[in-house]
Structures are given as C-alpha cells and as structure tokens.
C-alpha cells in the first residue's frame, strides 16, 4: 500500500476543502430563487405605449398603434390584443397607480381581422358601449402570442364618462374665392342641458367623394368659423364639425354635425401634397412627395434652415423627386412642398407639412 508523506497531506486537505466549498455553493444555488434562462438571441418585444381614450356620446373610444414587430399575413397575425377593463371609484379617477377592485377581459382582437374593432392605417380603434354616466373605467391592452401567453401590457388609461357638449347648430358651408368657408353656432350647454364648465373646442373633418373622414384642423379650434384653403379646384366635399371639451386630460366629444356636399371654387390653388419624405444622399438630400388632388401645374420645393426659409425652385417642377445639392455637412434642414394651378399666373397653394432631415457627408 502506498502511504502519503507528511509533505503531501496539506495540499490534499486544501483541495478537499475547495471541493466541499464548491459542493456547498452548488447546493445553495439550487435552493435560491430560480430564474428562466435567457434566450441565445433576443428579439424585440412588442409593446404598446400610446393607448389613448376619448369619450364619445354613450361610448369610450380606445385607440393604439400596432407595434412594428407584430406581423400580419393572410393566415393571421403573430400576436393578439386582449383588452382588460376595471371600474374605478369616481374619487380615484385621476389615479392610474391606484389598485382596482376587479378587472375583466373584454375583447381579444386579431390585427388581421379586428372586427368589431377597426384598423385605420397603423392604429386599432375600438368603441366600448358598455359604460354608464358619471363612472370611470381603467383600460389596458395585453399583447399575447399565438398561444395566448402574455408578452407585455400597455400603458393604463382612465376614461371618465361625463356628458359632452350640446349639439352644434346652423352649420353653413359657402364657396369663397380662397376656398370653402364653414360657419356654425356654438352650444353653451352640455348634452344634459347644464352649463358647460370647460372651454368649448371643435374638430373639423373633411371627406372627398366616398372616402374616409380626415381631420383638417391640426389642433382643435376655438372659433365658430373655419376657412378650408386646402381644396382641389372643382372637387366636392362633405364637412363634419364635432364639439369637444377637455375634462381633466380626457377628451369628451359631442354629437357631430355634417354638411351637404359643397364644390370648391374653380380658381383656387391646388392643395399641397399630403405626404412628403426625404432621402439622404452623399452631399445631397432627395425630396419626394405624393401628387396633390385635382389638376396641378407643378410643384415648388422649400427648404428651412433654422428660421430662414428658401424656395429652391425658380419655376415649378412637374413632379418629384427634387435633389437639393446645396447642403452643408451634417446640417439639419426641413423641407416642404407646395402645388401651383395650371393657369398662366401659376397661383401657388399652401405648403405641406415640414419634414426634418440631417444631411450626410463623409470625408
């Protein structure tokens, strides 16, 4: 039998102690809280961060943007939206963090077939009519995968059911040389006949032919008149005027009033393009746009640097794109486009929305 010398024993004892410590560490780890292993490659988690609610007559309208990672095909969608709802005590209606007594699942929505909700561009819109006056409700949207496993939940919103403004009356629509003029009378009472406590505002919408309603007032207006200059010559339009108030951060809408079809004047300048976008290039910026409605004699392109605005086109260009080569290295610019009518005087219309971009130049 081989014996151990006195010199080798301390080293063996040291290694034995280290092994025992390692075993204790493993055992302790096994008793600790377990965590799920991280996937080798993490994909972006779908999230909703812009859930909003507004009050319609007799309903709550919820809307949110569909996250870009939610894919939709003919066979369905990669995710589902589950709406959850909870009643909130009226005295706690401004407390998003306060606990709720009960929460119920209201509706599951497939973005590929959202009925009874609807999809407008990249947004889902749904109306909840199971509500009562002078009540508050807390909503959230949970994103689920195909197996209905929760992936994330949206920001919470609280809808406060109060009466909206009374109905707007005497809407008149007249053709003017500069466009179409709307006038109406305001109601100083709410839908229940009580005096309004909040400031009355209006949302103005327009519809051409059998298309969808589109808002033509960038912000709610406070006046009782509105001149729509962004109309196409000889085109006919319907208008809708909806009164609203802002109650503690919640938009409360009244009953809308709709006008009869009205034809735009023949000499009015064409409306600006609805969509303008830019593409950076080496030492240049390419400006693109969708063509305007009606008959157009060309387009002018504008550039804004700081507060200075410059028209880049000496004469109207027939269509896009327009390439701006007179740009500085890494400077920030904004671009807008206007349309002109085909008459000899080339009367110019309104500017489109400004689009900001940074020019890219490399040494």
Kinemage of the C-alpha trace (Angstrom):
@kinemage 1
@onewidth
@group {chain A} dominant
@subgroup {mainchain}
@vectorlist {calphas} color= white
{ca unk a 1} P 0.000 0.000 0.000
{ca unk a 2} L 1.230 3.455 -0.892
{ca unk a 3} L 1.434 5.885 2.028
{ca unk a 4} L 1.161 9.659 1.950
{ca unk a 5} L 4.050 11.685 3.179
{ca unk a 6} L 3.684 14.487 5.706
{ca unk a 7} L 4.563 16.983 2.965
{ca unk a 8} L 1.669 15.941 0.626
{ca unk a 9} L -1.114 15.974 3.213
{ca unk a 10} L -1.635 19.771 3.457
{ca unk a 11} L -2.096 20.035 -0.324
{ca unk a 12} L -4.644 17.211 -0.336
{ca unk a 13} L -6.511 18.771 2.567
{ca unk a 14} L -6.609 22.112 0.717
{ca unk a 15} L -8.060 20.537 -2.425
{ca unk a 16} L -10.639 18.602 -0.379
{ca unk a 17} L -11.804 21.794 1.349
{ca unk a 18} L -12.107 23.564 -2.008
{ca unk a 19} L -14.221 20.688 -3.358
{ca unk a 20} L -16.504 20.831 -0.315
{ca unk a 21} L -16.938 24.599 -0.715
{ca unk a 22} L -17.838 24.094 -4.375
{ca unk a 23} L -20.474 21.498 -3.424
{ca unk a 24} L -21.958 23.848 -0.798
{ca unk a 25} L -22.093 26.654 -3.402
{ca unk a 26} L -23.933 24.423 -5.874
{ca unk a 27} L -26.384 23.296 -3.200
{ca unk a 28} L -27.010 26.890 -2.107
{ca unk a 29} L -27.634 27.914 -5.694
{ca unk a 30} L -30.159 25.123 -6.074
{ca unk a 31} L -32.103 26.413 -3.076
{ca unk a 32} L -32.144 30.012 -4.265
{ca unk a 33} L -34.844 31.624 -6.441
{ca unk a 34} L -34.852 30.114 -9.917
{ca unk a 35} L -34.766 32.342 -12.989
{ca unk a 36} L -35.591 31.480 -16.573
{ca unk a 37} L -32.579 31.059 -18.846
{ca unk a 38} L -32.067 33.877 -21.271
{ca unk a 39} L -32.565 33.005 -24.932
{ca unk a 40} L -29.462 32.895 -27.077
{ca unk a 41} L -30.896 35.580 -29.387
{ca unk a 42} L -33.428 38.047 -28.030
{ca unk a 43} L -35.975 39.595 -30.378
{ca unk a 44} L -37.696 42.914 -29.813
{ca unk a 45} L -40.687 42.541 -27.505
{ca unk a 46} L -43.921 44.062 -28.854
{ca unk a 47} L -45.130 46.932 -26.685
{ca unk a 48} L -47.974 49.449 -26.760
{ca unk a 49} L -47.007 52.817 -25.292
{ca unk a 50} L -49.671 55.135 -26.745
{ca unk a 51} L -53.011 53.681 -25.655
{ca unk a 52} L -55.471 56.588 -25.511
{ca unk a 53} L -59.143 57.005 -24.659
{ca unk a 54} L -61.722 59.616 -25.521
{ca unk a 55} L -65.391 59.861 -24.628
{ca unk a 56} L -67.998 59.647 -27.389
{ca unk a 57} L -71.740 60.028 -26.843
{ca unk a 58} L -72.571 56.804 -24.989
{ca unk a 59} L -69.224 55.069 -25.518
{ca unk a 60} L -65.489 55.048 -24.809
{ca unk a 61} L -63.195 55.006 -27.846
{ca unk a 62} L -59.832 53.300 -27.358
{ca unk a 63} L -57.026 53.520 -29.907
{ca unk a 64} L -53.388 52.456 -30.098
{ca unk a 65} L -50.582 51.926 -32.598
{ca unk a 66} L -49.837 48.392 -33.771
{ca unk a 67} L -46.189 47.651 -32.852
{ca unk a 68} L -43.919 47.124 -35.844
{ca unk a 69} L -42.878 43.641 -34.702
{ca unk a 70} L -46.496 42.420 -34.868
{ca unk a 71} L -46.676 40.674 -38.241
{ca unk a 72} L -49.905 40.165 -40.183
{ca unk a 73} L -50.390 37.667 -43.021
{ca unk a 74} L -53.302 36.009 -44.820
{ca unk a 75} L -53.210 33.229 -42.222
{ca unk a 76} L -53.497 35.643 -39.288
{ca unk a 77} L -51.244 37.645 -37.022
{ca unk a 78} L -48.248 36.809 -34.905
{ca unk a 79} L -49.901 38.342 -31.840
{ca unk a 80} L -53.296 39.186 -30.343
{ca unk a 81} L -54.548 42.190 -28.371
{ca unk a 82} L -56.507 41.483 -25.180
{ca unk a 83} L -58.436 44.448 -23.758
{ca unk a 84} L -58.934 44.410 -19.977
{ca unk a 85} L -61.236 46.784 -18.104
{ca unk a 86} L -61.873 47.673 -14.483
{ca unk a 87} L -64.312 50.092 -12.839
{ca unk a 88} L -62.684 52.918 -10.892
{ca unk a 89} L -64.151 54.868 -7.999
{ca unk a 90} L -65.021 58.381 -9.111
{ca unk a 91} L -62.880 59.938 -6.362
{ca unk a 92} L -59.888 57.896 -7.697
{ca unk a 93} L -60.467 58.743 -11.368
{ca unk a 94} L -57.125 60.577 -11.698
{ca unk a 95} L -55.006 57.865 -10.059
{ca unk a 96} L -53.511 55.491 -12.623
{ca unk a 97} L -51.483 53.627 -9.976
{ca unk a 98} L -54.324 53.022 -7.525
{ca unk a 99} L -55.367 49.347 -7.180
{ca unk a 100} L -58.662 48.287 -8.747
{ca unk a 101} L -61.222 46.025 -7.127
{ca unk a 102} L -61.871 43.802 -10.140
{ca unk a 103} L -60.627 43.515 -13.702
{ca unk a 104} L -62.284 41.668 -16.550
{ca unk a 105} L -61.232 40.578 -20.021
{ca unk a 106} L -63.427 42.431 -22.508
{ca unk a 107} L -62.275 41.523 -26.008
{ca unk a 108} L -59.483 39.752 -27.867
{ca unk a 109} L -58.525 41.325 -31.204
{ca unk a 110} L -56.649 39.765 -34.111
{ca unk a 111} L -54.971 42.619 -36.046
{ca unk a 112} L -55.545 40.696 -39.300
{ca unk a 113} L -59.334 40.643 -38.705
{ca unk a 114} L -60.012 43.226 -35.961
{ca unk a 115} L -63.845 43.272 -36.059
{ca unk a 116} L -65.708 44.571 -34.085
{ca unk a 117} L -62.750 46.956 -33.835
{ca unk a 118} L -61.404 48.635 -36.959
{ca unk a 119} L -57.971 49.405 -38.288
{ca unk a 120} L -57.036 52.833 -39.667
{ca unk a 121} L -53.523 52.754 -41.142
{ca unk a 122} L -51.327 51.524 -38.279
{ca unk a 123} L -53.858 52.112 -35.487
{ca unk a 124} L -56.545 49.907 -33.920
{ca unk a 125} L -59.762 51.681 -32.860
{ca unk a 126} L -62.488 50.119 -30.716
{ca unk a 127} L -65.595 51.515 -29.023
{ca unk a 128} L -66.886 50.219 -25.686
{ca unk a 129} L -70.605 50.962 -25.301
{ca unk a 130} L -70.980 49.016 -22.012
{ca unk a 131} L -70.457 52.158 -19.925
{ca unk a 132} L -72.539 54.379 -17.656
{ca unk a 133} L -72.650 58.113 -16.946
{ca unk a 134} L -70.601 59.548 -14.103
{ca unk a 135} L -68.486 56.396 -13.990
{ca unk a 136} L -64.761 55.918 -14.571
{ca unk a 137} L -63.081 52.906 -16.177
{ca unk a 138} L -59.463 51.812 -16.345
{ca unk a 139} L -58.291 50.111 -19.551
{ca unk a 140} L -55.138 48.298 -20.623
{ca unk a 141} L -54.209 46.206 -23.655
{ca unk a 142} L -52.223 42.998 -23.164
{ca unk a 143} L -50.241 41.656 -26.119
{ca unk a 144} L -50.406 37.858 -26.414
{ca unk a 145} L -48.531 35.443 -28.666
{ca unk a 146} L -50.261 32.774 -30.789
{ca unk a 147} L -50.614 30.518 -27.713
{ca unk a 148} L -52.264 33.388 -25.765
{ca unk a 149} L -49.264 33.805 -23.497
{ca unk a 150} L -48.900 37.435 -22.305
{ca unk a 151} L -45.915 39.275 -23.744
{ca unk a 152} L -46.412 42.827 -22.450
{ca unk a 153} L -49.109 45.225 -21.296
{ca unk a 154} L -49.792 48.764 -22.438
{ca unk a 155} L -49.854 51.980 -20.510
{ca unk a 156} L -53.097 52.283 -18.485
{ca unk a 157} L -55.747 54.895 -19.308
{ca unk a 158} L -58.790 56.006 -17.334
{ca unk a 159} L -61.930 57.080 -19.182
{ca unk a 160} L -64.264 59.461 -17.330
{ca unk a 161} L -67.869 59.331 -18.507
{ca unk a 162} L -69.337 62.811 -18.335
{ca unk a 163} L -71.834 64.466 -20.719
{ca unk a 164} L -70.246 66.004 -23.800
{ca unk a 165} L -71.056 69.399 -25.304
{ca unk a 166} L -74.500 70.046 -26.711
{ca unk a 167} L -75.100 69.695 -30.428
{ca unk a 168} L -73.707 72.388 -32.740
{ca unk a 169} L -76.409 74.084 -34.813
{ca unk a 170} L -76.843 76.123 -38.001
{ca unk a 171} L -73.783 74.819 -39.875
{ca unk a 172} L -73.421 76.671 -43.182
{ca unk a 173} L -70.831 75.988 -45.884
{ca unk a 174} L -70.121 78.522 -48.636
{ca unk a 175} L -67.690 78.705 -51.541
{ca unk a 176} L -65.239 81.613 -51.337
{ca unk a 177} L -62.507 82.733 -53.785
{ca unk a 178} L -59.858 81.408 -51.358
{ca unk a 179} L -61.585 78.108 -50.528
{ca unk a 180} L -64.634 76.838 -48.613
{ca unk a 181} L -65.871 78.731 -45.535
{ca unk a 182} L -67.648 76.971 -42.631
{ca unk a 183} L -69.756 78.785 -40.017
{ca unk a 184} L -71.806 77.424 -37.111
{ca unk a 185} L -73.424 78.314 -33.773
{ca unk a 186} L -71.974 77.022 -30.523
{ca unk a 187} L -73.930 75.449 -27.688
{ca unk a 188} L -73.156 76.769 -24.209
{ca unk a 189} L -74.686 73.721 -22.506
{ca unk a 190} L -73.754 70.068 -22.255
{ca unk a 191} L -75.790 67.149 -23.604
{ca unk a 192} L -77.829 67.088 -20.353
{ca unk a 193} L -78.720 70.769 -20.669
{ca unk a 194} L -76.397 72.003 -17.926
{ca unk a 195} L -73.955 74.914 -18.432
{ca unk a 196} L -70.535 73.899 -19.745
{ca unk a 197} L -67.695 74.329 -17.252
{ca unk a 198} L -64.815 73.676 -19.677
{ca unk a 199} L -63.682 75.579 -22.763
{ca unk a 200} L -65.503 74.557 -25.939
{ca unk a 201} L -63.365 73.479 -28.913
{ca unk a 202} L -64.032 71.911 -32.319
{ca unk a 203} L -62.568 69.223 -34.564
{ca unk a 204} L -63.059 69.880 -38.289
{ca unk a 205} L -63.076 66.932 -40.691
{ca unk a 206} L -63.456 66.664 -44.458
{ca unk a 207} L -64.435 63.851 -46.817
{ca unk a 208} L -63.987 63.780 -50.587
{ca unk a 209} L -66.338 61.505 -52.550
{ca unk a 210} L -66.924 58.261 -50.684
{ca unk a 211} L -63.588 58.328 -48.862
{ca unk a 212} L -62.827 58.374 -45.161
{ca unk a 213} L -63.106 61.385 -42.893
{ca unk a 214} L -59.794 63.184 -42.333
{ca unk a 215} L -59.030 65.896 -39.813
{ca unk a 216} L -58.146 69.205 -41.494
{ca unk a 217} L -57.539 71.228 -38.340
{ca unk a 218} L -54.078 70.486 -36.988
{ca unk a 219} L -55.304 71.406 -33.487
{ca unk a 220} L -58.848 71.804 -32.146
{ca unk a 221} L -60.092 75.302 -32.961
{ca unk a 222} L -61.923 77.662 -30.617
{ca unk a 223} L -63.597 79.961 -33.173
{ca unk a 224} L -67.006 79.472 -34.823
{ca unk a 225} L -65.633 79.729 -38.365
{ca unk a 226} L -63.089 77.843 -40.445
{ca unk a 227} L -61.750 78.545 -43.955
{ca unk a 228} L -60.563 75.425 -45.766
{ca unk a 229} L -57.937 76.537 -48.301
{ca unk a 230} L -56.526 73.059 -48.979
{ca unk a 231} L -59.186 72.028 -51.518
{ca unk a 232} L -58.835 70.953 -55.131
{ca unk a 233} L -60.481 73.033 -57.851
{ca unk a 234} L -63.999 71.882 -58.769
{ca unk a 235} L -63.897 68.969 -56.287
{ca unk a 236} L -66.840 68.411 -53.926
{ca unk a 237} L -66.507 67.816 -50.189
{ca unk a 238} L -68.542 66.921 -47.110
{ca unk a 239} L -67.640 68.513 -43.763
{ca unk a 240} L -68.130 67.342 -40.194
{ca unk a 241} L -67.870 69.626 -37.156
{ca unk a 242} L -67.589 67.947 -33.740
{ca unk a 243} L -67.632 69.937 -30.475
{ca unk a 244} L -65.378 68.772 -27.650
{ca unk a 245} L -64.099 69.668 -24.192
{ca unk a 246} L -61.016 68.607 -22.256
{ca unk a 247} L -62.047 67.269 -18.857
{ca unk a 248} L -59.064 66.517 -16.595
{ca unk a 249} L -56.975 65.396 -19.552
{ca unk a 250} L -59.745 63.316 -21.168
{ca unk a 251} L -61.270 64.446 -24.468
{ca unk a 252} L -65.062 64.400 -24.321
{ca unk a 253} L -66.765 64.628 -27.711
{ca unk a 254} L -70.251 65.874 -28.519
{ca unk a 255} L -72.575 64.917 -31.374
{ca unk a 256} L -71.097 65.873 -34.763
{ca unk a 257} L -72.988 67.847 -37.401
{ca unk a 258} L -72.433 67.094 -41.102
{ca unk a 259} L -72.805 69.493 -44.035
{ca unk a 260} L -74.131 68.858 -47.524
{ca unk a 261} L -71.661 68.445 -50.393
{ca unk a 262} L -70.002 71.686 -51.447
{ca unk a 263} L -67.927 72.282 -54.596
{ca unk a 264} L -64.614 74.126 -54.340
{ca unk a 265} L -64.094 77.293 -56.447
{ca unk a 266} L -62.623 76.872 -59.930
{ca unk a 267} L -59.687 79.257 -59.457
{ca unk a 268} L -58.500 78.070 -56.047
{ca unk a 269} L -54.839 76.922 -55.907
{ca unk a 270} L -54.416 73.137 -55.581
{ca unk a 271} L -53.876 71.657 -52.112
{ca unk a 272} L -50.367 70.688 -51.001
{ca unk a 273} L -49.161 67.088 -51.138
{ca unk a 274} L -50.402 65.087 -48.159
{ca unk a 275} L -47.157 63.131 -47.834
{ca unk a 276} L -43.591 64.439 -48.198
{ca unk a 277} L -40.470 62.412 -47.380
{ca unk a 278} L -36.726 62.850 -47.769
{ca unk a 279} L -33.837 60.502 -48.527
{ca unk a 280} L -30.261 61.402 -47.513
{ca unk a 281} L -27.558 61.021 -50.152
{ca unk a 282} L -23.821 61.712 -50.361
{ca unk a 283} L -23.626 65.500 -50.282
{ca unk a 284} L -27.341 65.927 -51.155
{ca unk a 285} L -30.940 65.464 -49.966
{ca unk a 286} L -33.627 63.936 -52.185
{ca unk a 287} L -37.140 65.331 -51.608
{ca unk a 288} L -40.126 63.168 -52.629
{ca unk a 289} L -43.892 63.700 -52.416
{ca unk a 290} L -47.260 62.245 -53.334
{ca unk a 291} L -49.105 64.164 -56.038
{ca unk a 292} L -51.844 66.574 -54.946
{ca unk a 293} L -55.546 66.199 -55.659
{ca unk a 294} L -57.047 67.840 -58.719
{ca unk a 295} L -55.309 69.430 -61.694
{ca unk a 296} L -51.805 70.646 -60.846
{ca unk a 297} L -49.422 72.730 -62.949
{ca unk a 298} L -46.316 71.762 -60.969
{ca unk a 299} L -44.681 71.999 -57.558
{ca unk a 300} L -42.340 74.295 -55.639
{ca unk a 301} L -39.858 72.926 -53.070
{ca unk a 302} L -38.889 74.871 -49.939
{ca unk a 303} L -36.018 74.386 -47.503
{ca unk a 304} L -35.838 75.698 -43.933
{ca unk a 305} L -32.577 76.078 -42.015
{ca unk a 306} L -33.197 77.479 -38.549
{ca unk a 307} L -35.641 80.344 -39.136
{ca unk a 308} L -34.534 81.010 -42.729
{ca unk a 309} L -36.881 79.679 -45.453
{ca unk a 310} L -35.707 79.419 -49.076
{ca unk a 311} L -37.656 78.424 -52.168
{ca unk a 312} L -35.363 76.108 -54.114
{ca unk a 313} L -37.329 76.004 -57.369
{ca unk a 314} L -37.227 79.052 -59.674
{ca unk a 315} L -40.018 77.514 -61.773
{ca unk a 316} L -42.483 74.745 -60.833
{ca unk a 317} L -41.180 71.210 -61.340
{ca unk a 318} L -43.669 68.732 -62.878
{ca unk a 319} L -43.150 66.011 -60.258
{ca unk a 320} L -40.732 64.612 -57.686
{ca unk a 321} L -38.142 63.812 -56.671
{ca unk a 322} L -36.168 67.029 -56.306
{ca unk a 323} L -32.476 66.764 -55.366
{ca unk a 324} L -31.024 69.528 -53.193
{ca unk a 325} L -27.253 69.518 -53.666
{ca unk a 326} L -26.579 72.863 -51.943
{ca unk a 327} L -26.447 71.403 -48.430
{ca unk a 328} L -23.829 71.742 -45.729
{ca unk a 329} L -22.069 68.883 -43.998
{ca unk a 330} L -24.197 67.366 -41.182
{ca unk a 331} L -26.585 70.346 -41.170
{ca unk a 332} L -30.244 69.922 -40.129
{ca unk a 333} L -32.839 71.007 -42.706
{ca unk a 334} L -36.611 70.879 -43.094
{ca unk a 335} L -38.404 70.584 -46.434
{ca unk a 336} L -41.941 71.359 -47.617
{ca unk a 337} L -43.703 71.296 -50.995
{ca unk a 338} L -46.486 73.422 -52.494
{ca unk a 339} L -48.558 72.954 -55.662
{ca unk a 340} L -49.485 75.546 -58.312
{ca unk a 341} L -52.509 75.655 -60.596
{ca unk a 342} L -52.131 75.148 -64.354
{ca unk a 343} L -53.301 78.666 -65.272
{ca unk a 344} L -50.846 81.137 -66.749
{ca unk a 345} L -50.442 83.016 -63.466
{ca unk a 346} L -49.305 79.781 -61.720
{ca unk a 347} L -51.093 80.641 -58.482
{ca unk a 348} L -49.374 78.828 -55.607
{ca unk a 349} L -51.195 76.944 -52.854
{ca unk a 350} L -50.360 76.176 -49.222
{ca unk a 351} L -47.204 74.454 -48.033
{ca unk a 352} L -47.226 70.842 -46.959
{ca unk a 353} L -46.048 69.764 -43.516
{ca unk a 354} L -42.327 70.275 -42.915
{ca unk a 355} L -40.107 67.181 -42.895
{ca unk a 356} L -36.795 67.374 -40.996
{ca unk a 357} L -33.554 65.622 -42.006
{ca unk a 358} L -29.812 65.825 -41.336
{ca unk a 359} L -27.588 65.929 -44.429
{ca unk a 360} L -24.944 63.218 -44.549
{ca unk a 361} L -21.442 63.906 -45.829
{ca unk a 362} L -18.377 61.798 -45.246
{ca unk a 363} L -14.715 62.700 -45.589
